[in-house]
Every structure is written in structure tokens, then in C-alpha cells.
Amino acid sequence: MIRPILACFILSLCVGSLSLGDTKPNLIWIMADDLGYGELGCYGQKVIQTPHLDRMAGEGMRFTQFYAGATVCAPSRSVLMTGLHQGHTRVRGNAGRDNPEAQALRPGDVTVADVLQRAGYRTALVGKWGLGDVGAAEIGLPRKHGFDYFFGYLSQHRAHNHFPDYLWRNEQRVELPNVVTPVGEFGGGYTIEPKVYADDLFVEQSLRFVDENKDRPFFLYWSPVIPHANNERSRVLGDGAHVPDYGPYADKDWPVQDKGQAAMITRLDRYVGRLLDALKHNGLAEKTLVIFTSDNGPHNESKHDLTRFNPSGPLTGIKRSLTDGGIRVPCIAWWPGKVAPGADSAHVAYFGDWMATAAELAGLPAPADTDSLSFAPTLLGQPAKQKQHEFLYWEFHEGGFKQAAVYHGRWKGIRSGGADAPVVLYDLKNDIGETKDVSAQYPDIAEKIGVYLQGARTDLPEWEPRWQIRRRP
């Protein structure tokens, strides 16, 4: 059973003392889709151009051990919204179209948007939601979970198409001029007459929201779809990197998939630069914390060449891996005058920590009964006040149930094949690429992680562990 945030916390939202003076900071969370740890210049990328994000890191703080909520989309977003790790949050995997309610938040699930909305923030979600759709899963619609305004995709499956024929504004369908013609049964593929790129609309909506709310505290959750692949196009045409143009890569002697992948990331970089410039222009930079990150590790679904871009950097694995390449993500914090410029932080944090962080920065008591520790002390240069996680937790339901945990930021344990299966242990401090199992060398640590994994999750009927190994469909 999912653990609720205590009702007494909800009733006490207005009595918390402000920790940053009498003005609540604006909060912006920008989350790319399937962007790898190594796909930005400031994290070692040598081929793809990301000058604006590199500048953001130079003007702010770069986290070097920041983790997504999961190794795939929906559960990672659920962890972010609820402040509960993957063994406690509502949505623990990509459930698919056949089981929409398993991929939807429900009444009683308290989100960070709920908390900030009750604290007087104007809240908006622009981009991809993935935690509730029209029809059977309407219990999970964004405006039922703390957002005053929504524009984008409800369904993560429809978000595969960067040129959709419609999006949603709140609960109203907004028709777009793109012509989408299914090829066979929907999901198998389609042809597209492209006119309007969804992420171009999302940046405009985000800029408009900031401009319209510059005189009051706001929370913007901007969730671009790029550089996620168009999976259906990839299956039909072998090219899932769908982008209006190839930008600075148009003349490269590369396959079109590689051009498209690089162009999407550079396009995203340009979007972020526009937002930061707008904040400065409106006099909001010193009043606004901006976090940039990714929902999980890099994909290979566009059929682009991973060796060209080395998207995981020094890490092993990609999306759907429980090694760090699937879950450790870039994270940049920007807040002029508050976050020290050019800083690197080795603080170990994850998506679930956004709940406590946002609450603290808004001057509220930290939510009770979550898996969330505020990293505001790290942002504000107060390391002595920074609390640390003993364990971080992940699980994965595709192809046989698997679990992973990080212990004290150094030790990584992964278990698959059964509840009593041995733990494969890695020393992240000395082996960031997770190349050597050291469980025989450190049996006590492997055992400690194994015991933790056995009790780390609560039961939800729709997310029962299935330990048998089976081929992913």
C-alpha cells in the first residue's frame, strides 16, 4: 500500500517559516527525455553542441552524482512528483496502453505541485505528463494533482510523435495542422505531414507562463519530449530522430539518425538559453531557481550510433539499465546570487528529493513520510546542514523483476533472478563504470544491501514482482 503524506502536513502548509527572507523563490524544473549523462558539453560531450547549458553550468552548480527516479519514463516522473522512491510511489513502471490505471496517479497521491499550489504558487506543467490520460485513467490528469495549467501530451505513447495532430490544454483537445495517418493498427506506425513541432510550442508556452506570472511566485514543470525517439517512425523508417531540421549538423557526413539525435539536443539547448535570457530580461534571475535534468539515461531507439556520441560518458548502460548509465543523469542548478557559479557538487541526490527541496525553499515544513531529503543546503552553500541518504532505491519490471540500491553514495548493489538471489556489488568510488563485482571482497556490504532490498518496497497489486526472466516484447 502506498504511503500517504500525513494530513497534518497539508493543514500546516501556511505556517512554515521562510528560510530565504520574505519572498518565495520561483521554481522551474526542466526535464529532458532520455538525455544521457554524457550528452552535454559540461559533462564531457565532444561532438554535440550545447553552449547554453554549458553556460548554465558555468553560472550555476553541476551535480556529478544525481539520480533519476527510475530507468524509464513513467515511474521516474512518479518519483519526482510524489517524493517517494520507486518501491513506494504509485507508478512503478511503464504499464502500457492495456493497463492505463496502473500508470496513473490517484486521489490521495500528493504531488510537489499540490504542496506548492497550497502555498500560494501558480503551477504549470508544459510538455509530457505520462501519469494519467483521458478515459479510464482520468484520475491522474494534471489538474487533479496540483497544476493550475497544463499544455502538452497526456499519454507518453502519443509523445513519441514530435509532430502530433493534437495536444491538450487542460482538459481540452487542441488540434494541430500536422497530418498523422496510421499505417495499419495504431502503434505499428504512421505517416506524417509535419507542420508544427511540439517542443517548439512548449518553449513558447513556458516563456508565456513565466511572463504572465512574473509578479507572483510560480512553479513551472517544463517537460520537453526531445531527445526521445519517435519509436513508431523508427520501426517503419529506421529513423526515430525526428526534428524539423538538422541545424549545425546538416552537412555532416553522418547517417540521418545521428544528425537528428544531435540536432534535437542542440535544439533543446537553445530552448533553455531562451528561458534563462527571459528570466534575466524580466528581472527574475535572482528570484528563480532553475533545475535542468533528464528523466533517465540515454536511449538507442532512434537507431543512431551510440559510439559517435558516447552518451553515458564514463558510466555503463543506457535507458532500461540499472547500472548508473540508466539512472545517473545530468543535473544543473542555476540561481544567480544564491547558487555559487562554476560549482561542482558530489552530493548524492535523486528525483524524490525535489519534494523536500521545493518545500524548504518555499518556506514550508518538509513533507512527512516521504523518501525525500532537501538538497537546498547544498544549493545554498551550507554543506554542514546537508542530510544524506543511507540508501537510494530502484526497481525495473521489464524482462524479469530487478532491484538496485546505492548505499552511502559509494556502494551499488543489483539483484535479479529472485528475492534471495545474490547481490552484484560495485564500488562506485573506484569503479564508476561498474566493471567489477566486488561482493566476494566486501560480503558484509553485499549482505547489508541484500537485506535492504528485501524490505525496500511496499506491495501494490498492479506492481507485484515477477522474478522470472522473460523476453521484452
Buried (B, 14 or more C-beta within 10 A) or exposed (E): EBBBBBEEBBEEBEEBEBBBEEEBBBBBBBBBBBBBBBBBBBBEBEBBBBEBBBBBBBBBBBBBBBBBBBBBBBBBBBBBBBBBBBBBBBBBBBBEEEEBBBBBBBEEBBBBBBBBBBBEBBBBBBBBBBBBBEEEBBBBBBBBBBBBBBBBBBBBBBBBBBBBBEBBEEEEEEEBEBEBEEEEEEEEBBEBEBEBBBBEBBBBBBBBBBEEBBEEBBBBBBBBBBBBBBBBBBBBBEBBBBBBEBBEBEEBEBBBBBBBBBBBBBBBBBBBBBBBEBBEEBEBBEBBBBBBBBBBBBBBBBBBEBEBBBBBBBBBBBBBBBBBBBBBBBBBBBBBEBBBEEBEBEBBBBBBBBBBBBBBBBBBBBBBBBBBBBBBBBBBEEEEEBEEBEBBBBBBBBBBBBBBBBBEBBBBBBBBEEEEBBBBBBBBEEBBBBEEBBBEEBEEBBBBBBEBBEEBBEEBEEBEBEBEEEEEE
